Amino acid sequence: MNICAKLRIILFILFSAVLSQFSMGQKTGHQIIVHIPEMKDTTCFLANYYGDKQYIVDTVRSDRNGTAVFNGKKMLPGGIYLFVFPDKHYFEMIVDREQYFTIETSWSDPIRDMKVKDSRDNQLFYDYLRTAIELQRKSLKWDDSLKVAKTKEDSSNLREQTKKNEEELMAYREKYLSDYPETFLAKVFKSMPEPEIPKETPTLPNGKKDSLFAYHYFKDHFLDNIDFQDSRLLRTPILGSKLKKYIQDITPQIPDSIDKAADLVVAKAKGDSEVFKYVVWWITYTYETSKIMGLDAVFVHMVENYYIPGQAYWMDSASLSKITDRARKIAPNLIGSTAPEIALKDSIGNWEILSKVPAKFTILVFWDPDCSHCQKEIPKLKHVTDSLKKNGSDLKVYAIDIEVEESKWKKFIRDNKLGDWINVNDAQHLSNFRQLYDIYSTPVIYILDEKKVIRAKRISVEQIPELLDRLGKGKI
């Protein structure tokens, strides 16, 4: 055997040995052992954060020594997880690169008594938590003292002590970021602070200080430290709460403003499929289910811009069809849209065209004489509109009977003295008002202005006077 051949054999053996050692060091799956002596033969849970909620990941029963073992063949997605006691109190832990580790602690004070084996990340995490809890305990004590402070000097000293605590905790985080920048906890710390507004307020061209500078600066920089490319942040309390605050609290709750904010966040999230999915889903669901009139426009915006174009990769065809159909039913009747035209015959056979109704405000109501709720609400609507007219309101009621039994319809009109309304029905099925106005129950009430623009929808009878008053004064 020549020298080259021998050398190749030796190199192969050395490479195989290194590879073998490397493989032995790389464990697959996860095993988290929690030992709490007081927790004998008890059901306990492993949970994680996801967005603004918490979900159970695994359930086990501890043995007679108080040891619970959570294990599996797959690695857990990185994030902050929770060990949940049977009485639902819990402590947090970091699950990231180290997924084979042991925690030993007590039931009564799990953070103070925490001992960690084989997880440097968690050792550092609990060191931080112990410091944070101790500083918080001192601050709470000083807050109690502040309530009974007798002099301004005492109050000032106590506030100063609280401020020093906050600064000490902030300094701890800053040092951690410097010492352990590669850890997941460092990324969590970096994501936590809110923008610090510059002390100097810019001057506008007219020489006045920009009174909106602080708001715009805060809003423009609120998401700067959030890494939307890291799905681990989904499994912390950070990303979900920041998203919620940015969209619902910082952004004015006006459809156009929310749409712009939503598009900005979605664009930031496009680099990570899981974060993108959560952001798109959360904004869509939040405004699909919103109780605030008019904000369903945001739901329509999300569906039209992300679901219909095929970006919602997690949706099956049936689910996609359902959400698309829902948006298409809402889109024609959004607040601010011109009311879709309706032309139907009244109770004596004359055509009545909605857009031709001569009134400053039109109350558009869809009802059914057989509907028990309508039987209560329509007489109330009659009373309210009569009172408004007596007080000078220029309004008319365009009332659409959604059923086709003319005898019941006409009898209800006579019995409830609705003759001064524009009463129409669709006995010949000439109109698709159910789709255009999203009618799936009755009664449904809309308010239209003089130009037949939808100004309010799906309102109660009781809301009509106030809404008309505010509309008349230009307040909405």
C-alpha positions in Angstrom: 0.0 0.0 0.0 1.5 3.3 -1.0 1.9 6.4 1.3 -1.0 8.3 -0.3 -3.4 5.4 0.2 -2.4 5.1 3.9 -2.8 8.8 4.3 -6.3 8.6 2.9 -7.2 5.8 5.3 -5.9 7.7 8.3 -7.8 10.9 7.3 -11.0 8.9 6.8 -10.7 7.3 10.3 -10.0 10.7 11.9 -12.9 12.3 10.1 -15.2 9.4 11.1 -14.2 9.8 14.7 -14.8 13.5 14.7 -18.2 13.1 13.0 -19.1 10.4 15.6 -18.3 12.6 18.5 -20.2 15.5 16.9 -23.3 13.3 16.4 -23.2 12.0 20.0 -23.2 15.6 21.2 -26.2 16.6 19.1 -29.3 15.5 20.9 -32.6 15.4 19.0 -36.0 16.1 20.5 -36.4 17.5 24.0 -36.5 16.5 27.7 -37.3 19.0 30.4 -37.3 17.5 33.9 -39.0 19.5 36.7 -38.5 18.3 40.2 -40.6 19.9 43.0 -40.8 17.7 46.1 -44.2 19.0 47.2 -45.7 18.1 43.8 -46.1 14.4 44.2 -48.4 12.4 41.8 -49.9 15.5 40.3 -51.0 16.6 36.9 -49.0 19.5 35.6 -48.6 21.3 32.3 -46.0 22.8 29.9 -47.4 25.8 28.1 -46.1 28.6 25.9 -47.0 32.1 24.9 -48.3 32.5 21.4 -49.0 36.1 20.4 -51.2 37.5 23.1 -52.4 34.2 24.5 -51.0 31.1 26.2 -51.5 27.5 25.1 -50.9 24.1 26.6 -48.0 22.2 24.9 -47.9 19.0 27.0 -49.5 17.4 30.0 -47.8 15.0 32.3 -48.2 13.5 35.8 -45.4 13.8 38.3 -44.2 10.7 40.1 -44.2 10.0 43.8 -41.0 11.9 44.2 -42.4 15.1 42.6 -40.6 14.7 39.3 -42.3 15.6 36.0 -40.7 14.8 32.7 -41.7 16.5 29.5 -40.1 14.8 26.5 -40.6 14.3 22.8 -38.8 13.3 19.6 -39.0 16.8 18.1 -37.3 19.9 19.4 -39.7 22.5 20.7 -40.0 25.8 18.9 -37.9 28.4 20.7 -39.5 30.9 23.1 -40.6 31.5 26.7 -42.5 28.5 28.1 -44.4 28.1 31.3 -44.5 25.3 33.8 -48.1 25.4 35.1 -49.0 24.0 38.5 -52.4 22.3 39.1 -53.7 25.4 40.8 -52.7 27.4 37.6 -49.9 29.5 39.1 -46.8 29.1 37.0 -43.2 30.0 36.4 -41.5 30.8 33.1 -38.5 29.1 31.4 -36.5 29.6 28.3 -36.6 26.9 25.6 -34.2 27.5 22.8 -30.9 25.7 21.9 -30.7 23.8 25.2 -33.6 21.4 25.3 -32.3 18.7 27.7 -32.2 20.3 31.1 -33.4 19.8 34.7 -35.1 22.3 37.0 -35.4 21.8 40.8 -37.4 24.2 42.9 -40.1 24.6 45.5 -43.9 25.0 45.2 -44.0 28.0 47.5 -41.3 30.2 45.9 -40.2 28.7 42.6 -38.0 31.6 41.4 -36.1 32.1 44.6 -35.4 28.4 45.1 -34.7 27.6 41.5 -31.7 25.3 40.7 -30.9 24.6 37.0 -28.8 21.9 35.5 -27.6 21.8 31.8 -29.1 25.2 30.8 -27.0 28.3 30.9 -29.8 30.3 29.3 -32.2 29.5 32.2 -29.6 30.0 34.9 -29.0 33.5 33.5 -32.8 34.0 33.2 -33.5 33.1 36.8 -30.6 35.3 38.0 -32.4 38.2 36.2 -35.8 37.2 37.6 -34.5 37.1 41.2 -33.0 40.5 40.8 -36.2 41.9 39.2 -38.5 40.4 41.8 -36.4 41.8 44.7 -36.4 45.3 43.1 -40.1 45.1 42.5 -40.6 44.1 46.2 -38.7 47.1 47.3 -40.7 49.4 45.0 -44.0 48.1 46.2 -42.9 48.7 49.8 -42.0 52.3 48.9 -45.2 52.8 47.1 -47.1 51.8 50.3 -45.0 54.2 52.2 -45.7 57.0 49.7 -49.4 56.7 50.3 -48.9 57.7 54.0 -46.0 60.1 53.5 -46.4 63.2 55.6 -44.0 65.6 54.0 -43.1 66.6 50.5 -39.5 65.7 51.3 -40.5 62.1 52.3 -42.6 61.7 49.1 -39.7 63.0 47.0 -37.2 60.6 48.6 -39.5 57.6 48.1 -40.1 58.5 44.4 -36.3 58.8 44.0 -35.8 55.4 45.5 -38.4 53.9 43.1 -36.7 55.6 40.2 -33.3 54.2 41.2 -34.8 50.7 41.3 -36.1 51.2 37.7 -32.7 52.5 36.6 -30.9 49.6 38.3 -33.1 47.0 36.5 -32.5 48.8 33.2 -28.7 48.8 33.9 -28.9 45.1 34.6 -30.5 44.5 31.2 -28.0 46.7 29.4 -25.1 44.8 31.0 -26.7 41.5 30.1 -27.0 42.7 26.5 -23.3 43.5 26.5 -22.2 40.3 28.2 -24.5 37.8 26.5 -25.6 39.3 23.2 -26.0 35.9 21.5 -28.7 34.6 23.9 -32.4 34.7 23.2 -33.0 36.6 26.4 -30.9 39.4 25.0 -33.2 39.6 22.1 -36.2 39.7 24.4 -34.6 42.5 26.5 -33.8 44.4 23.3 -37.5 44.2 22.3 -38.9 45.5 25.5 -38.1 49.3 25.7 -40.5 51.8 24.2 -39.1 54.8 22.2 -37.5 57.6 24.1 -38.8 60.9 22.7 -36.1 63.5 22.1 -36.3 66.5 24.5 -36.0 69.0 21.7 -39.3 69.6 19.9 -38.8 70.7 16.2 -40.1 74.0 15.0 -42.5 74.1 12.1 -42.1 76.5 9.1 -44.6 78.9 10.7 -42.3 79.3 13.7 -44.5 77.3 16.1 -43.4 74.1 17.9 -44.7 70.9 16.4 -47.3 69.8 18.9 -47.6 66.4 17.3 -43.9 65.6 17.2 -43.9 63.4 20.3 -46.8 61.3 19.1 -45.4 60.8 15.6 -41.9 60.1 16.8 -43.3 57.5 19.3 -45.5 55.8 16.7 -42.8 55.9 14.0 -40.2 54.2 16.2 -42.5 52.0 18.4 -41.6 48.8 16.4 -37.9 49.6 15.8 -36.6 47.0 18.2 -38.9 44.1 17.3 -37.3 41.5 15.0 -40.2 40.3 13.0 -37.9 37.8 11.3 -37.6 35.8 14.5 -40.6 33.5 15.2 -39.3 32.8 18.7 -40.7 36.2 19.7 -44.1 34.9 18.9 -43.7 32.6 21.9 -43.0 35.5 24.4 -45.3 38.1 25.9 -43.6 40.7 23.8 -44.6 40.5 20.1 -48.3 40.0 20.7 -48.7 42.8 23.2 -46.6 45.2 21.0 -48.6 44.4 17.9 -51.9 45.0 19.8 -50.7 48.3 21.3 -49.4 49.6 18.0 -52.5 48.7 16.0 -55.3 49.3 18.6 -53.9 51.9 21.0 -51.3 54.0 19.1 -53.0 54.0 15.7 -56.2 56.1 15.5 -59.1 53.7 15.1 -60.1 54.9 11.7 -60.1 52.4 8.8 -57.6 54.2 6.6 -55.2 54.7 9.5 -55.5 51.1 10.6 -55.0 49.8 7.0 -51.7 51.7 6.7 -50.5 50.5 10.0 -51.5 46.9 9.2 -49.7 47.0 5.8 -46.6 48.3 7.5 -46.5 45.5 10.1 -47.3 42.9 7.5 -44.4 44.1 5.3 -42.1 43.8 8.3 -43.2 40.2 8.9 -42.9 38.9 5.4 -39.4 37.5 6.0 -40.7 34.9 8.5 -43.7 32.8 7.4 -44.9 32.0 10.9 -44.8 35.7 12.1 -46.4 36.7 8.8 -49.2 34.2 9.4 -49.8 35.4 12.9 -49.8 39.1 12.1 -52.2 38.7 9.1 -54.5 36.4 11.1 -54.6 38.6 14.2 -55.4 41.8 12.4 -58.0 40.1 10.2 -59.7 38.4 13.1 -59.6 41.4 15.4 -61.4 43.6 12.9 -63.8 40.9 11.6 -65.1 40.5 15.2 -64.8 44.2 16.2 -67.9 45.7 17.8 -67.0 49.2 16.7 -69.1 50.3 13.8 -67.2 50.9 10.6 -64.0 48.9 11.5 -65.2 46.0 9.4 -63.6 47.9 6.6 -60.2 46.8 7.9 -61.3 43.1 7.7 -62.3 43.7 4.1 -58.9 45.4 3.4 -57.0 42.4 4.8 -59.0 39.9 2.9 -58.7 41.8 -0.4 -55.0 42.4 0.0 -53.7 39.2 1.6 -56.2 36.4 1.3 -57.7 36.8 -2.2 -54.2 37.3 -3.8 -53.2 33.9 -2.3 -50.8 35.0 0.5 -52.7 33.2 3.2 -50.8 29.9 2.6 -52.2 28.3 5.8 -55.9 28.4 4.5 -57.5 25.5 2.8 -59.8 26.1 -0.1 -63.0 25.8 1.9 -61.8 28.2 4.6 -60.5 30.7 2.0 -63.8 30.6 0.2 -65.7 31.2 3.4 -63.6 34.3 4.5 -63.6 35.7 0.9 -67.4 35.3 0.7 -67.8 37.1 4.0 -65.6 40.0 2.9 -67.5 40.3 -0.4 -70.8 40.6 1.4 -69.5 43.4 3.7 -67.6 45.4 1.0 -70.7 46.9 -0.7 -72.1 48.3 2.6 -69.1 49.8 4.3 -69.5 53.1 6.2 -68.8 55.9 3.8 -69.8 53.9 0.7 -72.7 55.0 -1.4 -75.7 52.8 -0.6 -76.3 50.1 -3.3 -79.3 51.0 -5.3 -82.7 49.4 -4.5 -85.8 49.7 -6.6 -88.9 47.9 -5.4 -92.7 48.2 -5.5 -94.6 49.6 -2.5 -97.8 48.3 -1.1 -100.0 49.8 -3.9 -97.7 48.8 -6.7 -95.7 52.0 -7.3 -91.9 51.8 -7.9 -89.8 53.3 -5.1 -86.2 54.0 -5.8 -83.9 54.4 -2.8 -81.6 56.9 -4.3 -84.5 59.2 -5.2 -85.9 59.4 -1.6 -86.0 63.2 -0.9 -84.7 63.6 2.7 -81.6 64.8 4.6 -81.5 61.4 6.3 -83.0 58.1 5.3 -83.6 55.3 7.8 -83.2 52.1 5.8 -84.7 49.1 7.7 -85.0 45.5 6.7 -87.6 43.6 8.6 -90.0 40.6 8.5 -93.6 40.7 10.0 -93.1 37.1 11.2 -89.9 38.0 13.1 -90.7 38.2 16.9 -87.9 40.8 17.4 -89.2 42.9 14.5 -92.7 42.8 16.1 -91.2 44.6 19.1 -88.7 46.9 17.3 -90.7 48.2 14.3 -93.3 49.9 16.5 -90.5 51.4 18.6 -88.9 52.6 15.4 -92.2 54.2 14.4 -92.4 56.0 17.7 -88.8 57.3 17.5 -89.0 58.5 13.9 -92.3 60.2 14.6 -90.8 62.0 17.6 -87.8 63.1 15.5 -90.0 64.4 12.7 -92.1 66.4 15.2 -88.8 68.0 16.4 -87.9 69.1 12.9 -85.8 66.2 11.6 -85.8 65.9 7.9 -86.0 62.1 7.5 -87.8 59.3 5.8 -88.0 55.6 6.5 -87.5 53.2 3.6 -88.7 49.9 5.0 -88.1 46.6 3.1 -90.1 43.5 4.0 -87.7 40.6 3.3 -90.5 38.0 3.0 -93.1 37.6 0.3 -96.5 37.1 2.0 -98.1 40.3 1.1 -101.2 39.8 3.2 -99.2 39.6 6.5 -97.0 42.5 5.4 -99.9 44.8 4.6 -101.8 43.9 7.7 -98.7 44.8 9.9 -98.4 48.1 8.1 -102.1 48.9 8.8 -102.0 47.7 12.4 -98.9 49.7 13.3 -99.8 52.8 11.3 -96.7 52.7 9.1 -98.5 54.3 6.1 -96.2 57.3 6.1 -93.2 55.1 5.5 -91.9 54.0 2.1 -93.0 50.3 2.5 -91.6 48.0 -0.2 -91.1 44.2 -0.6 -89.5 41.9 -3.1 -92.3 39.5 -3.9 -91.0 39.1 -7.5 -87.4 38.5 -6.3 -86.0 41.4 -8.4 -83.4 42.6 -5.9 -80.3 41.1 -4.4 -80.4 43.4 -1.4 -79.6 40.4 0.9 -76.1 40.2 -0.5 -75.7 43.9 -1.0 -76.6 44.8 2.6 -75.5 41.6 4.3 -78.9 40.6 5.5 -78.9 37.3 7.4 -81.2 38.3 10.3 -83.8 41.0 11.1 -84.3 43.8 11.9 -81.3 45.6 10.4 -81.1 49.4 10.4 -78.9 51.7 8.3 -78.7 55.5 8.3 -78.1 57.2 4.9 -77.3 60.9 4.4 -78.8 63.2 1.8 -76.5 61.8 -0.9 -77.4 58.2 0.2 -73.9 57.6 1.6 -74.0 55.0 4.4 -73.3 56.8 7.7 -74.3 54.2 10.2 -75.3 50.5 10.0 -76.5 47.6 12.1 -77.7 50.0 14.8 -80.4 49.7 17.4 -83.5 51.9 17.4 -82.3 53.5 20.6 -79.1 54.8 18.9 -80.9 56.6 16.1 -81.6 60.0 17.9 -78.1 60.5 19.1 -76.5 59.4 15.8 -78.7 61.8 13.8 -77.9 64.6 16.2 -74.2 64.0 15.9 -74.4 63.6 12.1 -76.4 66.8 11.9 -73.7 68.6 13.8 -70.9 67.1 11.7 -69.4 65.3 14.7 -69.2 62.0 12.8 
